[in-house]
Amino acid sequence: MGKNSGKGACKDANKDTGRDGEKEVTDVKELRDLLKMFEDFKKDFRAEMRELKDGISFCTDICNDVKDTATDIKNLRLEMQELLRQNIELREENKMLSERCDELEQYQRLSNLEVKGAPAESDPVTVLQKIGEAVGESIDATDIDICHWVSTPKRGVKNIVVRFVRRSKRNDVLAKCRKKRVDCSILGCAQKTPLFVNEHLTQKNKALLSAAIQKKKEVGWKFAWTTNGRAVVRKDEDAPVIHIAHEGNLAQIRN
């Protein structure tokens, strides 16, 4: 009985030892599996971290590019504003210079008269002297500085321009011509084509005078003429004189 009990105890002990050994093997295997899983996790984690880092770096680069672009746009906007400001200044300066040049050009013409309507084959000095005889203001060769034909914007049409030695003589001739109308009959022509004697205006002042005359007709005003190279208008004999120095003044011609 004692021997059998001893054998049974040994068998149980061996069984327990076997179970413990198997358990240890299982635990080691599980531990190895865990370690492998952990290593795999670390690898995956590191890979994801690298991807995340690369993504962050890419986003940072994009943000920097956006910031640089925004800065460039801001600088370009400032440059554009500066260019616009300079352009406005240059336009104003150009306008002032153009007006000044026109004033100087008109000033140089204050001793001039322009004759329109004379036959092209006529001698300009003879035409001028005949006009003087007709209006009662004799014109000698010594009164004339220069007298010649000039082209006009109309093709084939020429006018006579005369520069007097003295401005006072020019003014006397103009005053007489405004009081008495003359035509080509004084030159021996069969046709009585009107001869117009006016101040010698710049193209700008001619355009202003033409616009003033047109506006005068539209609203029924009576008078439009020039004085010292400037267009002026007047509603009637009792109304004040309005000087037309630029297009904006045309708005004053109204009912």
For each residue, the residues with C-beta under 8 A, 3 or more apart:
1: 4 5
2: 5 6
3: 6 7
4: 1 7 8
5: 1 2 8 9
6: 2 3 9 10
7: 3 4 10 11
8: 4 5 11 12
9: 5 6 12 13
10: 6 7 13 14
11: 7 8 14 15
12: 8 9 15 16
13: 9 10 16 17
14: 10 11 17 18
15: 11 12 18 19
16: 12 13 19 20
17: 13 14 20 21
18: 14 15 21 22
19: 15 16 22 23
20: 16 17 23 24
21: 17 18 24 25
22: 18 19 25 26
23: 19 20 26 27
24: 20 21 27 28
25: 21 22 28 29
26: 22 23 29 30
27: 23 24 30 31
28: 24 25 31 32
29: 25 26 32 33
30: 26 27 33 34
31: 27 28 34 35
32: 28 29 35 36
33: 29 30 36 37
34: 30 31 37 38
35: 31 32 38 39
36: 32 33 39 40
37: 33 34 40 41
38: 34 35 41 42
39: 35 36 42 43
40: 36 37 43 44
41: 37 38 44 45
42: 38 39 45 46
43: 39 40 46 47
44: 40 41 47 48
45: 41 42 48 49
46: 42 43 49 50
47: 43 44 50 51
48: 44 45 51 52
49: 45 46 52 53
50: 46 47 53 54
51: 47 48 54 55
52: 48 49 55 56
53: 49 50 56 57
54: 50 51 57 58
55: 51 52 58 59
56: 52 53 59 60
57: 53 54 60 61
58: 54 55 61 62
59: 55 56 62 63
60: 56 57 63 64
61: 57 58 64 65
62: 58 59 65 66
63: 59 60 66 67
64: 60 61 67 68
65: 61 62 68 69
66: 62 63 69 70
67: 63 64 70 71
68: 64 65 71 72
69: 65 66 72 73
70: 66 67 73 74
71: 67 68 74 75
72: 68 69 75 76
73: 69 70 76 77
74: 70 71 77 78
75: 71 72 78 79
76: 72 73 79 80
77: 73 74 80 81
78: 74 75 81 82
79: 75 76 82 83
80: 76 77 83 84
81: 77 78 84 85
82: 78 79 85 86
83: 79 80 86 87
84: 80 81 87 88
85: 81 82 88 89
86: 82 83 89 90
87: 83 84 90 91
88: 84 85 91 92
89: 85 86 92 93
90: 86 87 93 94
91: 87 88 94 95
92: 88 89 95 96
93: 89 90 96 97
94: 90 91 97 98
95: 91 92 98 99
96: 92 93 99 100
97: 93 94 100 101
98: 94 95 101 102
99: 95 96 102 103
100: 96 97 103 104
101: 97 98 104 105
102: 98 99 105 106 202 204 205
103: 99 100 106 107
104: 100 101 107 108
105: 101 102 108 109 202
106: 102 103 109 110 201 202 205 229 230
107: 103 104 110 229
108: 104 105
109: 105 106 112 199 200 201 202 229
110: 106 107 167 170 228 229
111: 145 163 164 165 166 167 170
112: 109 161 162 163 164 170 199 200
113: 161 162 164 170 173 174 197 198 199 200
114: 159 160 161 197 198 199 200 201
115: 118 124 127 128 131 159 160 161 162 195 196 197
116: 159 160 195 196 197 198
117: 183 184 193 194 195 196
118: 115 122 124 127 159 160 184 187 195
119: 122 184 187 189
120: 149 158
121:
122: 118 119 126 127 187
123: 126 127
124: 115 118 127 128 147 148 149 160 162
125: 128 129 141 144 147
126: 122 123 129 130 187
127: 115 118 122 123 124 130 131 160 187 195
128: 115 124 125 131 132 139 144 147 160 162
129: 125 126 132 133 138 139
130: 126 127 133 134 186 187
131: 115 127 128 134 135 139 173 177 182 186 195 197
132: 128 129 135 137 138 139 173 176
133: 129 130 136 138 186
134: 130 131 180 182 186
135: 131 132 173 176 177 179 180 182
136: 133 176 180
137: 132 172 173 176
138: 129 132 133
139: 128 129 131 132 143 144 169 173
140: 143 144
141: 125 144
142: 165
143: 139 140 164 165 166 169
144: 125 128 139 140 141 147 162 163 164 165
145: 111 163 164 165
146: 162 163
147: 124 125 128 144 160 161 162 163
148: 124 160 161
149: 120 124 158 159 160 161
150: 158 159 160 161
151: 157 158
152: 157 158 159
153:
154: 157
155:
156:
157: 151 152 154
158: 120 149 150 151 152
159: 114 115 116 118 149 150 152
160: 114 115 116 118 124 127 128 147 148 149 150
161: 112 113 114 115 147 148 149 150 200
162: 112 113 115 124 128 144 146 147
163: 111 112 144 145 146 147
164: 111 112 113 143 144 145 167 169 170 173
165: 111 142 143 144 145 169
166: 111 143 169 170
167: 110 111 164 170 171
168: 171 172
169: 139 143 164 165 166 172 173
170: 110 111 112 113 164 166 167 173 174
171: 167 168 174 175
172: 137 168 169 175 176
173: 113 131 132 135 137 139 164 169 170 176 177 197
174: 113 170 171 177 178 197 198 199
175: 171 172 178 179
176: 132 135 136 137 172 173 179 180
177: 131 135 173 174 180 182 197
178: 174 175 225
179: 135 175 176
180: 134 135 136 176 177
181: 194
182: 131 134 135 177 186 194 195 197
183: 117 186 192 193 194 195
184: 117 118 119 187 189 191 192 193 194 195
185: 188 189 190 191 192
186: 130 131 133 134 182 183 195
187: 118 119 122 126 127 130 184
188: 185
189: 119 184 185 192 193
190: 185
191: 184 185
192: 183 184 185 189
193: 117 183 184 189
194: 117 181 182 183 184
195: 115 116 117 118 127 131 182 183 184 186
196: 115 116 117
197: 113 114 115 116 131 173 174 177 182
198: 113 114 116 174 201 226
199: 109 112 113 114 174 226 228 229
200: 109 112 113 114 161 229
201: 106 109 114 198 205 206 209 226 229
202: 102 105 106 109 205 206 229
203: 206 207
204: 102 207 208
205: 102 106 201 202 208 209 226 229 230 231
206: 201 202 203 209 210
207: 203 204 210 211
208: 204 205 211 212 231 244 245 246 247 250
209: 201 205 206 212 213 224 226 231 244
210: 206 207 213 214
211: 207 208 214 215 244 247 250
212: 208 209 215 216 224 231 233 244 250 253
213: 209 210 216 217 224
214: 210 211 217 218
215: 211 212 218 219 221 233 250 253
216: 212 213 219 221 222 223 224 233 253
217: 213 214 220 221
218: 214 215
219: 215 216 253 254 255
220: 217 255
221: 215 216 217 224 233 234 235 236 253
222: 216 234 235 236 237
223: 216 233 234 235 236
224: 209 212 213 216 221 231 232 233 234
225: 178 231 232
226: 198 199 201 205 209 229 230 231 232
227: 230 232
228: 110 199
229: 106 107 109 110 199 200 201 202 205 226
230: 106 205 226 227 243 244 245
231: 205 208 209 212 224 225 226 243 244
232: 224 225 226 227 241 242 243 244
233: 212 215 216 221 223 224 241 242 244 253
234: 221 222 223 224 237 239 240 241 242
235: 221 222 223 239
236: 221 222 223 239
237: 222 234
238:
239: 234 235 236
240: 234
241: 232 233 234
242: 232 233 234 249 252 253
243: 230 231 232 249
244: 208 209 211 212 230 231 232 233 249 250
245: 208 230 249
246: 208 249
247: 208 211 250
248: 251
249: 242 243 244 245 246 252
250: 208 211 212 215 244 247 253
251: 248 254
252: 242 249
253: 212 215 216 219 221 233 242 250
254: 219 251
255: 219 220
